[in-house]
Amino acid sequence: MRAKNIAVAGKDIVIRELKIKEIKDNFLPKIEPAWDSIAKSDFTGVIDCLGEQIVNIFPELAGIDIEECYPSELEVFLEAWIEVNFSGVKRLLGPLLSLVKQGQLKPV
């Protein structure tokens, strides 16, 4: 299991890797309203959805006044969360996309 320590608004946070079941059952359903807003290009809706639910989506942020955070602090948090939970996918995605691209370039 991966873990990473970061600081947000002066508070130390430990981000721990989630199990696939936890991502499917807990994370994805909570973030669905924000995804709907992203699909509609309604970025105000994204901010509203995440602002209201961010501690519910990311319990690591409990006790932090999100309104007082700098966007860069939340960016560092999200980057660390993605790194801890999806670094393997990120490593595989580049070569996989490269193979797909090569397959598209071959004449039939």
Phi and psi in radians as a Rosetta constraint file:
Dihedral C 1 N 2 CA 2 C 2 CIRCULARHARMONIC -1.549 0.35
Dihedral N 2 CA 2 C 2 N 3 CIRCULARHARMONIC 2.702 0.35
Dihedral C 2 N 3 CA 3 C 3 CIRCULARHARMONIC -2.646 0.35
Dihedral N 3 CA 3 C 3 N 4 CIRCULARHARMONIC 2.689 0.35
Dihedral C 3 N 4 CA 4 C 4 CIRCULARHARMONIC -2.564 0.35
Dihedral N 4 CA 4 C 4 N 5 CIRCULARHARMONIC 2.419 0.35
Dihedral C 4 N 5 CA 5 C 5 CIRCULARHARMONIC -1.740 0.35
Dihedral N 5 CA 5 C 5 N 6 CIRCULARHARMONIC 2.327 0.35
Dihedral C 5 N 6 CA 6 C 6 CIRCULARHARMONIC -2.454 0.35
Dihedral N 6 CA 6 C 6 N 7 CIRCULARHARMONIC 2.979 0.35
Dihedral C 6 N 7 CA 7 C 7 CIRCULARHARMONIC -2.082 0.35
Dihedral N 7 CA 7 C 7 N 8 CIRCULARHARMONIC 2.328 0.35
Dihedral C 7 N 8 CA 8 C 8 CIRCULARHARMONIC -2.288 0.35
Dihedral N 8 CA 8 C 8 N 9 CIRCULARHARMONIC 2.180 0.35
Dihedral C 8 N 9 CA 9 C 9 CIRCULARHARMONIC 0.911 0.35
Dihedral N 9 CA 9 C 9 N 10 CIRCULARHARMONIC 0.694 0.35
Dihedral C 9 N 10 CA 10 C 10 CIRCULARHARMONIC 1.349 0.35
Dihedral N 10 CA 10 C 10 N 11 CIRCULARHARMONIC 0.067 0.35
Dihedral C 10 N 11 CA 11 C 11 CIRCULARHARMONIC -1.906 0.35
Dihedral N 11 CA 11 C 11 N 12 CIRCULARHARMONIC 2.301 0.35
Dihedral C 11 N 12 CA 12 C 12 CIRCULARHARMONIC -1.333 0.35
Dihedral N 12 CA 12 C 12 N 13 CIRCULARHARMONIC 2.334 0.35
Dihedral C 12 N 13 CA 13 C 13 CIRCULARHARMONIC -2.230 0.35
Dihedral N 13 CA 13 C 13 N 14 CIRCULARHARMONIC 2.422 0.35
Dihedral C 13 N 14 CA 14 C 14 CIRCULARHARMONIC -1.865 0.35
Dihedral N 14 CA 14 C 14 N 15 CIRCULARHARMONIC 2.125 0.35
Dihedral C 14 N 15 CA 15 C 15 CIRCULARHARMONIC -1.744 0.35
Dihedral N 15 CA 15 C 15 N 16 CIRCULARHARMONIC 2.117 0.35
Dihedral C 15 N 16 CA 16 C 16 CIRCULARHARMONIC -1.919 0.35
Dihedral N 16 CA 16 C 16 N 17 CIRCULARHARMONIC 2.525 0.35
Dihedral C 16 N 17 CA 17 C 17 CIRCULARHARMONIC -1.123 0.35
Dihedral N 17 CA 17 C 17 N 18 CIRCULARHARMONIC 2.387 0.35
Dihedral C 17 N 18 CA 18 C 18 CIRCULARHARMONIC -1.617 0.35
Dihedral N 18 CA 18 C 18 N 19 CIRCULARHARMONIC 2.657 0.35
Dihedral C 18 N 19 CA 19 C 19 CIRCULARHARMONIC -1.307 0.35
Dihedral N 19 CA 19 C 19 N 20 CIRCULARHARMONIC 2.737 0.35
Dihedral C 19 N 20 CA 20 C 20 CIRCULARHARMONIC -0.995 0.35
Dihedral N 20 CA 20 C 20 N 21 CIRCULARHARMONIC -0.717 0.35
Dihedral C 20 N 21 CA 21 C 21 CIRCULARHARMONIC -1.046 0.35
Dihedral N 21 CA 21 C 21 N 22 CIRCULARHARMONIC -0.696 0.35
Dihedral C 21 N 22 CA 22 C 22 CIRCULARHARMONIC -1.153 0.35
Dihedral N 22 CA 22 C 22 N 23 CIRCULARHARMONIC -0.661 0.35
Dihedral C 22 N 23 CA 23 C 23 CIRCULARHARMONIC -1.147 0.35
Dihedral N 23 CA 23 C 23 N 24 CIRCULARHARMONIC -0.815 0.35
Dihedral C 23 N 24 CA 24 C 24 CIRCULARHARMONIC -1.171 0.35
Dihedral N 24 CA 24 C 24 N 25 CIRCULARHARMONIC -0.787 0.35
Dihedral C 24 N 25 CA 25 C 25 CIRCULARHARMONIC -1.497 0.35
Dihedral N 25 CA 25 C 25 N 26 CIRCULARHARMONIC -0.534 0.35
Dihedral C 25 N 26 CA 26 C 26 CIRCULARHARMONIC -1.919 0.35
Dihedral N 26 CA 26 C 26 N 27 CIRCULARHARMONIC -0.837 0.35
Dihedral C 26 N 27 CA 27 C 27 CIRCULARHARMONIC -1.340 0.35
Dihedral N 27 CA 27 C 27 N 28 CIRCULARHARMONIC -0.951 0.35
Dihedral C 27 N 28 CA 28 C 28 CIRCULARHARMONIC -1.042 0.35
Dihedral N 28 CA 28 C 28 N 29 CIRCULARHARMONIC -0.788 0.35
Dihedral C 28 N 29 CA 29 C 29 CIRCULARHARMONIC -1.079 0.35
Dihedral N 29 CA 29 C 29 N 30 CIRCULARHARMONIC -0.557 0.35
Dihedral C 29 N 30 CA 30 C 30 CIRCULARHARMONIC -1.285 0.35
Dihedral N 30 CA 30 C 30 N 31 CIRCULARHARMONIC -0.499 0.35
Dihedral C 30 N 31 CA 31 C 31 CIRCULARHARMONIC -1.662 0.35
Dihedral N 31 CA 31 C 31 N 32 CIRCULARHARMONIC -0.077 0.35
Dihedral C 31 N 32 CA 32 C 32 CIRCULARHARMONIC -0.954 0.35
Dihedral N 32 CA 32 C 32 N 33 CIRCULARHARMONIC -0.776 0.35
Dihedral C 32 N 33 CA 33 C 33 CIRCULARHARMONIC -1.040 0.35
Dihedral N 33 CA 33 C 33 N 34 CIRCULARHARMONIC -0.623 0.35
Dihedral C 33 N 34 CA 34 C 34 CIRCULARHARMONIC -1.195 0.35
Dihedral N 34 CA 34 C 34 N 35 CIRCULARHARMONIC -0.685 0.35
Dihedral C 34 N 35 CA 35 C 35 CIRCULARHARMONIC -1.080 0.35
Dihedral N 35 CA 35 C 35 N 36 CIRCULARHARMONIC -0.710 0.35
Dihedral C 35 N 36 CA 36 C 36 CIRCULARHARMONIC -1.037 0.35
Dihedral N 36 CA 36 C 36 N 37 CIRCULARHARMONIC -0.718 0.35
Dihedral C 36 N 37 CA 37 C 37 CIRCULARHARMONIC -1.182 0.35
Dihedral N 37 CA 37 C 37 N 38 CIRCULARHARMONIC -0.651 0.35
Dihedral C 37 N 38 CA 38 C 38 CIRCULARHARMONIC -1.105 0.35
Dihedral N 38 CA 38 C 38 N 39 CIRCULARHARMONIC -0.762 0.35
Dihedral C 38 N 39 CA 39 C 39 CIRCULARHARMONIC -1.067 0.35
Dihedral N 39 CA 39 C 39 N 40 CIRCULARHARMONIC -0.555 0.35
Dihedral C 39 N 40 CA 40 C 40 CIRCULARHARMONIC -1.556 0.35
Dihedral N 40 CA 40 C 40 N 41 CIRCULARHARMONIC 0.030 0.35
Dihedral C 40 N 41 CA 41 C 41 CIRCULARHARMONIC 1.029 0.35
Dihedral N 41 CA 41 C 41 N 42 CIRCULARHARMONIC 0.547 0.35
Dihedral C 41 N 42 CA 42 C 42 CIRCULARHARMONIC -1.717 0.35
Dihedral N 42 CA 42 C 42 N 43 CIRCULARHARMONIC 1.407 0.35
Dihedral C 42 N 43 CA 43 C 43 CIRCULARHARMONIC -1.239 0.35
Dihedral N 43 CA 43 C 43 N 44 CIRCULARHARMONIC -0.447 0.35
Dihedral C 43 N 44 CA 44 C 44 CIRCULARHARMONIC -1.141 0.35
Dihedral N 44 CA 44 C 44 N 45 CIRCULARHARMONIC -0.680 0.35
Dihedral C 44 N 45 CA 45 C 45 CIRCULARHARMONIC -1.114 0.35
Dihedral N 45 CA 45 C 45 N 46 CIRCULARHARMONIC -0.659 0.35
Dihedral C 45 N 46 CA 46 C 46 CIRCULARHARMONIC -1.071 0.35
Dihedral N 46 CA 46 C 46 N 47 CIRCULARHARMONIC -0.844 0.35
Dihedral C 46 N 47 CA 47 C 47 CIRCULARHARMONIC -1.104 0.35
Dihedral N 47 CA 47 C 47 N 48 CIRCULARHARMONIC -0.738 0.35
Dihedral C 47 N 48 CA 48 C 48 CIRCULARHARMONIC -1.097 0.35
Dihedral N 48 CA 48 C 48 N 49 CIRCULARHARMONIC -0.825 0.35
Dihedral C 48 N 49 CA 49 C 49 CIRCULARHARMONIC -1.069 0.35
Dihedral N 49 CA 49 C 49 N 50 CIRCULARHARMONIC -0.843 0.35
Dihedral C 49 N 50 CA 50 C 50 CIRCULARHARMONIC -1.222 0.35
Dihedral N 50 CA 50 C 50 N 51 CIRCULARHARMONIC -0.664 0.35
Dihedral C 50 N 51 CA 51 C 51 CIRCULARHARMONIC -1.071 0.35
Dihedral N 51 CA 51 C 51 N 52 CIRCULARHARMONIC -0.717 0.35
Dihedral C 51 N 52 CA 52 C 52 CIRCULARHARMONIC -1.289 0.35
Dihedral N 52 CA 52 C 52 N 53 CIRCULARHARMONIC -0.545 0.35
Dihedral C 52 N 53 CA 53 C 53 CIRCULARHARMONIC -2.005 0.35
Dihedral N 53 CA 53 C 53 N 54 CIRCULARHARMONIC 0.071 0.35
Dihedral C 53 N 54 CA 54 C 54 CIRCULARHARMONIC -1.016 0.35
Dihedral N 54 CA 54 C 54 N 55 CIRCULARHARMONIC -0.665 0.35
Dihedral C 54 N 55 CA 55 C 55 CIRCULARHARMONIC -1.277 0.35
Dihedral N 55 CA 55 C 55 N 56 CIRCULARHARMONIC -0.550 0.35
Dihedral C 55 N 56 CA 56 C 56 CIRCULARHARMONIC -1.199 0.35
Dihedral N 56 CA 56 C 56 N 57 CIRCULARHARMONIC -0.690 0.35
Dihedral C 56 N 57 CA 57 C 57 CIRCULARHARMONIC -1.285 0.35
Dihedral N 57 CA 57 C 57 N 58 CIRCULARHARMONIC -0.791 0.35
Dihedral C 57 N 58 CA 58 C 58 CIRCULARHARMONIC -2.096 0.35
Dihedral N 58 CA 58 C 58 N 59 CIRCULARHARMONIC 1.529 0.35
Dihedral C 58 N 59 CA 59 C 59 CIRCULARHARMONIC -1.052 0.35
Dihedral N 59 CA 59 C 59 N 60 CIRCULARHARMONIC -0.322 0.35
Dihedral C 59 N 60 CA 60 C 60 CIRCULARHARMONIC -1.067 0.35
Dihedral N 60 CA 60 C 60 N 61 CIRCULARHARMONIC -0.380 0.35
Dihedral C 60 N 61 CA 61 C 61 CIRCULARHARMONIC -1.572 0.35
Dihedral N 61 CA 61 C 61 N 62 CIRCULARHARMONIC 0.099 0.35
Dihedral C 61 N 62 CA 62 C 62 CIRCULARHARMONIC -1.030 0.35
Dihedral N 62 CA 62 C 62 N 63 CIRCULARHARMONIC 2.389 0.35
Dihedral C 62 N 63 CA 63 C 63 CIRCULARHARMONIC 1.522 0.35
Dihedral N 63 CA 63 C 63 N 64 CIRCULARHARMONIC 0.031 0.35
Dihedral C 63 N 64 CA 64 C 64 CIRCULARHARMONIC -1.894 0.35
Dihedral N 64 CA 64 C 64 N 65 CIRCULARHARMONIC 2.285 0.35
Dihedral C 64 N 65 CA 65 C 65 CIRCULARHARMONIC -1.369 0.35
Dihedral N 65 CA 65 C 65 N 66 CIRCULARHARMONIC 1.723 0.35
Dihedral C 65 N 66 CA 66 C 66 CIRCULARHARMONIC -1.041 0.35
Dihedral N 66 CA 66 C 66 N 67 CIRCULARHARMONIC -0.601 0.35
Dihedral C 66 N 67 CA 67 C 67 CIRCULARHARMONIC -1.094 0.35
Dihedral N 67 CA 67 C 67 N 68 CIRCULARHARMONIC -0.428 0.35
Dihedral C 67 N 68 CA 68 C 68 CIRCULARHARMONIC -1.667 0.35
Dihedral N 68 CA 68 C 68 N 69 CIRCULARHARMONIC -0.006 0.35
Dihedral C 68 N 69 CA 69 C 69 CIRCULARHARMONIC -1.410 0.35
Dihedral N 69 CA 69 C 69 N 70 CIRCULARHARMONIC 2.634 0.35
Dihedral C 69 N 70 CA 70 C 70 CIRCULARHARMONIC -1.435 0.35
Dihedral N 70 CA 70 C 70 N 71 CIRCULARHARMONIC 2.540 0.35
Dihedral C 70 N 71 CA 71 C 71 CIRCULARHARMONIC -0.959 0.35
Dihedral N 71 CA 71 C 71 N 72 CIRCULARHARMONIC -0.604 0.35
Dihedral C 71 N 72 CA 72 C 72 CIRCULARHARMONIC -1.123 0.35
Dihedral N 72 CA 72 C 72 N 73 CIRCULARHARMONIC -0.547 0.35
Dihedral C 72 N 73 CA 73 C 73 CIRCULARHARMONIC -1.191 0.35
Dihedral N 73 CA 73 C 73 N 74 CIRCULARHARMONIC -0.712 0.35
Dihedral C 73 N 74 CA 74 C 74 CIRCULARHARMONIC -1.214 0.35
Dihedral N 74 CA 74 C 74 N 75 CIRCULARHARMONIC -0.579 0.35
Dihedral C 74 N 75 CA 75 C 75 CIRCULARHARMONIC -1.104 0.35
Dihedral N 75 CA 75 C 75 N 76 CIRCULARHARMONIC -0.782 0.35
Dihedral C 75 N 76 CA 76 C 76 CIRCULARHARMONIC -1.075 0.35
Dihedral N 76 CA 76 C 76 N 77 CIRCULARHARMONIC -0.734 0.35
Dihedral C 76 N 77 CA 77 C 77 CIRCULARHARMONIC -1.043 0.35
Dihedral N 77 CA 77 C 77 N 78 CIRCULARHARMONIC -0.881 0.35
Dihedral C 77 N 78 CA 78 C 78 CIRCULARHARMONIC -1.118 0.35
Dihedral N 78 CA 78 C 78 N 79 CIRCULARHARMONIC -0.708 0.35
Dihedral C 78 N 79 CA 79 C 79 CIRCULARHARMONIC -1.068 0.35
Dihedral N 79 CA 79 C 79 N 80 CIRCULARHARMONIC -0.750 0.35
Dihedral C 79 N 80 CA 80 C 80 CIRCULARHARMONIC -1.150 0.35
Dihedral N 80 CA 80 C 80 N 81 CIRCULARHARMONIC -0.705 0.35
Dihedral C 80 N 81 CA 81 C 81 CIRCULARHARMONIC -1.093 0.35
Dihedral N 81 CA 81 C 81 N 82 CIRCULARHARMONIC -0.771 0.35
Dihedral C 81 N 82 CA 82 C 82 CIRCULARHARMONIC -1.151 0.35
Dihedral N 82 CA 82 C 82 N 83 CIRCULARHARMONIC -0.728 0.35
Dihedral C 82 N 83 CA 83 C 83 CIRCULARHARMONIC -1.049 0.35
Dihedral N 83 CA 83 C 83 N 84 CIRCULARHARMONIC -0.787 0.35
Dihedral C 83 N 84 CA 84 C 84 CIRCULARHARMONIC -1.190 0.35
Dihedral N 84 CA 84 C 84 N 85 CIRCULARHARMONIC -0.700 0.35
Dihedral C 84 N 85 CA 85 C 85 CIRCULARHARMONIC -1.670 0.35
Dihedral N 85 CA 85 C 85 N 86 CIRCULARHARMONIC -0.345 0.35
Dihedral C 85 N 86 CA 86 C 86 CIRCULARHARMONIC -2.358 0.35
Dihedral N 86 CA 86 C 86 N 87 CIRCULARHARMONIC 0.357 0.35
Dihedral C 86 N 87 CA 87 C 87 CIRCULARHARMONIC -1.098 0.35
Dihedral N 87 CA 87 C 87 N 88 CIRCULARHARMONIC -0.625 0.35
Dihedral C 87 N 88 CA 88 C 88 CIRCULARHARMONIC -1.116 0.35
Dihedral N 88 CA 88 C 88 N 89 CIRCULARHARMONIC -0.736 0.35
Dihedral C 88 N 89 CA 89 C 89 CIRCULARHARMONIC -1.112 0.35
Dihedral N 89 CA 89 C 89 N 90 CIRCULARHARMONIC -0.734 0.35
Dihedral C 89 N 90 CA 90 C 90 CIRCULARHARMONIC -1.075 0.35
Dihedral N 90 CA 90 C 90 N 91 CIRCULARHARMONIC -0.700 0.35
Dihedral C 90 N 91 CA 91 C 91 CIRCULARHARMONIC -1.166 0.35
Dihedral N 91 CA 91 C 91 N 92 CIRCULARHARMONIC -0.624 0.35
Dihedral C 91 N 92 CA 92 C 92 CIRCULARHARMONIC -1.434 0.35
Dihedral N 92 CA 92 C 92 N 93 CIRCULARHARMONIC -0.479 0.35
Dihedral C 92 N 93 CA 93 C 93 CIRCULARHARMONIC -1.105 0.35
Dihedral N 93 CA 93 C 93 N 94 CIRCULARHARMONIC -0.737 0.35
Dihedral C 93 N 94 CA 94 C 94 CIRCULARHARMONIC -1.019 0.35
Dihedral N 94 CA 94 C 94 N 95 CIRCULARHARMONIC -0.996 0.35
Dihedral C 94 N 95 CA 95 C 95 CIRCULARHARMONIC -1.067 0.35
Dihedral N 95 CA 95 C 95 N 96 CIRCULARHARMONIC -0.632 0.35
Dihedral C 95 N 96 CA 96 C 96 CIRCULARHARMONIC -1.123 0.35
Dihedral N 96 CA 96 C 96 N 97 CIRCULARHARMONIC -0.789 0.35
Dihedral C 96 N 97 CA 97 C 97 CIRCULARHARMONIC -1.119 0.35
Dihedral N 97 CA 97 C 97 N 98 CIRCULARHARMONIC -0.620 0.35
Dihedral C 97 N 98 CA 98 C 98 CIRCULARHARMONIC -1.102 0.35
Dihedral N 98 CA 98 C 98 N 99 CIRCULARHARMONIC -0.749 0.35
Dihedral C 98 N 99 CA 99 C 99 CIRCULARHARMONIC -1.120 0.35
Dihedral N 99 CA 99 C 99 N 100 CIRCULARHARMONIC -0.725 0.35
Dihedral C 99 N 100 CA 100 C 100 CIRCULARHARMONIC -1.088 0.35
Dihedral N 100 CA 100 C 100 N 101 CIRCULARHARMONIC -0.748 0.35
Dihedral C 100 N 101 CA 101 C 101 CIRCULARHARMONIC -1.108 0.35
Dihedral N 101 CA 101 C 101 N 102 CIRCULARHARMONIC -0.752 0.35
Dihedral C 101 N 102 CA 102 C 102 CIRCULARHARMONIC -1.085 0.35
Dihedral N 102 CA 102 C 102 N 103 CIRCULARHARMONIC -0.685 0.35
Dihedral C 102 N 103 CA 103 C 103 CIRCULARHARMONIC -1.118 0.35
Dihedral N 103 CA 103 C 103 N 104 CIRCULARHARMONIC -0.559 0.35
Dihedral C 103 N 104 CA 104 C 104 CIRCULARHARMONIC -1.312 0.35
Dihedral N 104 CA 104 C 104 N 105 CIRCULARHARMONIC -0.469 0.35
Dihedral C 104 N 105 CA 105 C 105 CIRCULARHARMONIC -1.453 0.35
Dihedral N 105 CA 105 C 105 N 106 CIRCULARHARMONIC -0.289 0.35
Dihedral C 105 N 106 CA 106 C 106 CIRCULARHARMONIC -1.251 0.35
Dihedral N 106 CA 106 C 106 N 107 CIRCULARHARMONIC 2.303 0.35
Dihedral C 106 N 107 CA 107 C 107 CIRCULARHARMONIC -1.218 0.35
Dihedral N 107 CA 107 C 107 N 108 CIRCULARHARMONIC 2.592 0.35
